[in-house]
Amino acid sequence: MPAHHVGIVGVGAIGLASAAALMDRGHAVTLWAPRGPAPHPLLSAPLTAQGAVSGEFRPAVAADPAALCAAADTLLVAVPANGHRTVMDAILPHLRPGQVVIVSSMASLSALYLYEAAQARGVAVTVAAFGTTVLTARRTDPCAVRVMTRRAALGVSALPAPRADEMVALCTRLFGDGFSAQANVLETALTNINPEAHGPLAVFNWTRIERAEHWPQYHYMTPRVAAVIERLEAERQALAAAFGVQVRSIERHFAQSFGTRSERLADIAAELHAARGGPPGPTDTGTRFLAEDMPFGLVFCDELGRIAGVPTPATRTMADVASLIAGRDFAADNDLLLPLGLAGETIESLVARVSGGAD
């Protein structure tokens, strides 16, 4: 089967890891760095990967979104959720009919924002969405990445929704086996367990973050912190049920991603710490655990709760406390809720919006 050409938006850990994984499977890759630097170091040095993917690779580097879109058959958005609208607005004028955009990973229905914005421009694209990333990784240098894990199972949804099976086939071609179709992008959005896990970890370990201490995060997912995460998890499950979708439990997520065997979350955390000794928790008060997962995770879930009439007191409290300790309004940081127009939605209208879509 001929190689595919993938354009990757973002040169962080997931962008670089994805580039290495794709090129290791024989595909061509062009990278675009939305925030620089320019010229990017990868123009003169190889991409070095270690871990689950290893080797030296020579991806192309696009100077701008127009060049990226022109070069690629498929685009992969691999930036944090708080950058989704900015980069999507940048690539929108350059998308062409028939192109595929994979959002890795989607939050706050950003895939729906991109799909509907392209439709408004008269450009028929397919947008695929992951609820989490195919790989876990840490960038160790602008040209180097350590790839820690390749997830064994990952759901994929699509807009138009009937193309989910096609997107599973495409993602399998790109990354290998393990993908399965999800009903719609709402199911994908509610699959992501990061906001429920990251919020309590960051808030209850804030002094460690503020002092830039080393703290292995699973070691500090203590039984009471795990209990708060379980409260948030119960509300996530209630939201999924209200919208008629099924999402795996947080315990199942860890089992499928990392092969854990314990049943209770606190025991899973202890098992992961014993096996991995990490990863280290954040040491920057601008951590994505709050800047990304609060506005585009818990704030979004609270909005879904309002639409569905499902109480989400723990979710709202955690987002409010995170805003209090970080000194910012995370609800105001979500730049997708207003353009998505969720304020006027009902359960039925939002499900129809994310589940329909004729080819």
N, C-alpha and C positions, 0 to 999 in steps of 0.2 A: 504494500500500500504506500503511495507517495507521501513524502513528508508534508507536514502542515506548516504554515508560517504564522506564528503567534506574536502579536504585538502586546507587550506588557506595560501597563501604566503603573509606574512605581518602581523604585530601586531600593526599597527597604528589605528587611529579612525575607518576607514572603515573595516579593518580586524577584530577588536574586535566586532564592531557592527554587522557585518555579522555573526560572530560566534554565538553571542547571539541570533540573529534572526533565524538562522538555527536550533540551539539547542532548541529554544522555540517551533519550529514546529516539534520536535522529531527526527531531523537528528543528526548524529554523526559528530564531527568536530575534526580535528587535525590541529594545527597551527605550522607554522615555522617562526622564526624571522631571516630574512637574515642578519641583522646587530646586532644581540644579544639583550640584554645581555645573557650570558650563565653562569650558568643555568638561564632560564627565571623564573621570579617570579610566573608565572602561574603554574609552577610545584608544588608549595606549597600553593597557595592561589587561591580562586575561581575568576572567571570573574564576575564582578558586573556590571549590566546594569541598567540604569534608563531612563525614558522618554517613547518614542514610543515602546520600548521593555524594560521590567524590570524583574529583577530576578538575581539569582546567578547560574552560570553554571560552569561545569568542563570539558573544552575541553582538549584533549590530546595535548602534545607539542612534536614535532619532533626535533631531534637533528641536522638533516641535510636534504637536498633536497631528497636524496635517500630514507630515512625513510618516508618522507612526501608522495612521489609518490607511495611508496609501500602500504601505508595505505589507500589511497583514491580512490574512484571511479571517482570523479570529482575534479579538482583543480580550485581554485579561486585566480587569481592574484590580490592582493589588496594593491599594492604599488604605489607611485607616478610615473608618466610617465618617469621621469628621472632615475628611477630604473628598468624600464621594461626590457631593454636588458640584464642587469646584472643578474636579477633573472631568466629570460627566458633561458639564457645560462647555468645557474646553474641546472635548472630542465630538460633541454633537454636530457642529457644522461640517465635519469631515467624514461622517459615517456615510456609507453607500448602501443601497438596497441589497439585501441578502447577506449582509455581514452579521456575524455573531459576536456578542459581547458577553463574557462571563464575569460575574461580579463575585469576587472572592476576598472576603466573605461579605454577604449582604447584611445590612442592618436598617431598620426603620423603613423598609420597603423601598430602598434606593433603586433596586432594579425596576420597580414600577415607575418611579420618577423618570428614569432614562428611557424606558420603553414608550411611555406616553408622550414624552418630549420629542422623541424621534418621530412618532406618529403625527404629532402636530406639525412637524416639518415636512410631512409627506414621504418619509423614509421608512420603508418596511424592514426592520431588523428583528433578529431574534435575540432576546436577552435571557441568559441562563444565570441561575443563582445558587450559591452554596451557603449553607448556614454556618460553616466554619471553613478553615483552609484545608487544602489537601495535605499540606506539609506543616510541621512546626519547625521553626528555625530562628537563629539569631545571627544578625549581621555582625561580623567581627572587624570589618574594614569596608571602605566603599567598594572594594572589589573582591571581598571574601565573605563567605557565609558558612555557618555550621548548620547542617540539616539534621535535626534531631529525630523526627518521626515522620513516617508516611502513613497517614490514617488508613486503616483497613477497610472502612466503610464510610460512605459519604452520600447524602441525598442531594438530588439536583431537581430544581424546578425550572419552569420556562414561561416566557411570555412571547408569543401566544402559548397558553397552557397546554394545548394539544401536542406541542413539540417536545415535551419532556423526554419521551423515549429517544428522540433524535439527539437531544443534548446528552443523554446518558451515553449513547454510542460515540458521540464526538469526544466527550471527556475520557471515555475508556481508551479511545484511540490516542489521545494526547498523553494521559497520565498512567494508564493501565487499569486493571480490574478494581472493582469495589464500589462502583457507583450504582445508585438506584433512583428511580423516578419518584418525585414527590408531587402531591396533588396540585399545589400552587405555591406562589411566593410567600403567602402568608404562613403556610406550614414551614417553609424554609426560615422565615424570620423568627418564628417561635422555637425553632430547633436549637438556636444558638444559646448555649448555657453560660457563655462568658459573663454577661452582665450580672447574673445571679451569683456566680462564683467570685468574680473580681470585685464587686462592690463591697461586700463585707470584708474581704481580705484587705482591701486598701484602707477602708475607714477604720477598722479595728487595729490596723498596724500603721496608722498614720505617723506616729512619732518615729517609727523606724524609717519610714520613707523620708520624712522631713530631716532626719539626722543622717540620711544616706548610709544607713547601716546595712550590713549584709544580713539577709534573713531568707532562708529557704522557705518558699511560700507554702508548701504542703505541710511542713513542720508546724507552721503557724495557723493552719486550718484546724484549730483545736476543736474539741467537741462542742463548745458553745458557739464558736464561729460557724461550725458546720450546721448547727441547729438553726441559725439565722438563715443560712443558705437554703436549708430545707423548707423554711417558711416561704421564701421567695420562689422556690421550685414548685411548691404547692399552688401558688397563684399563677405561675406560668402554665401549669397543667390545666388549671381551671379555665384560663383564657383559650387554650387550644381546644378544649372540649366545647366551649361556647361557640367557637367559629367552625366546629365540625371537622377538626383535623386531629391527628394523633401524632404526638412527638415522643421520642424516646426520653426516658428519665435521665437525670443527671448521672445517676449511678451507672446506667447503661452506656452513657456517653464515655465515661472513663474506662469502662470495660472494653468497648470497641476501639477506643483511641489508644489505650495504653496496656491492655491485657490484664487489668486488675481483676481480682477474684472476690474481694470482700463485698459485702452487701450494704453496709451502712457507710454513709459518707465520711464520717470521722475515721473509720477503719480504712477506707480507701485512701484517704490522705496519708495516714500512717504507713500504709503499704507502699504508696508512691514515694514517700520520703525515704523509706528504707531501701527501696530499689534504685532511686535516682539521686537522692541527696539534693534535690532542687526541682525545678529551676529557681534561681534567686528571685525574690520579690523585687518590685520596682524601687528605685532609689531617687526618683525624680518626682516632685510634686505635680508635674504636668503629666503624670503617667496616663497611658491609654486606659488603664483600669477605671479611671474616673472620666477623663476628657472624652473618651470614645464610648465606653460602656454605660455611662449614666445617661447622657442625652439621647443616644441612639439605641439604647437597650432598655433600661428601666423606665425612663420617661415615656418612651414609645409604648411599652407594655401598659403603663398607667393610662395612656390615651386609648389603647385597645379596651382596657377595662371600662372606661367611660362609655365607649361605643356599645359594648356588649352588656353593660349593667352588671359587671362582675366586680365585686369589691377587691381592691388591691392595696390594702393598708400597709403591708410590710414593704411592698415595692415603692410606694409613695414615700414612706418614711425613710427608706434607705437613700433614695434620690435626694430628699430634702436634707438629710444629715450630711451626705456627701457635698452638697452645695454649701452647707454651713461651714464645714471644716476646710473646704478648698477656697472659700471666699468668692464664689461665683455662682451664677444662676444656670445650672445645667439644663433646666427646661428651656431656657431662652437660647441655648447653644445648638439646639436641633434645628438645622436650616432646611429640613425636608418636610416637616409636618404641615407648614403653611402652604407650600406649593402643591403638596399632595391633596390638600383639601379634605383632610380627614374629619374636620369638625362637623360636617354635615352628613357623615356616613351612618348607616345602620349595619347590623350584622349582615343582613341579606344583600345590601347594596355593595358592601366591601367584598364579600365573598364572590359576588357576581363579577366585580371588577377585576379581581385577581385570578379568577377561575376561567373566564371566558377567553375571547380572543380567537377569532376565526383566522385561518391561514390565508 
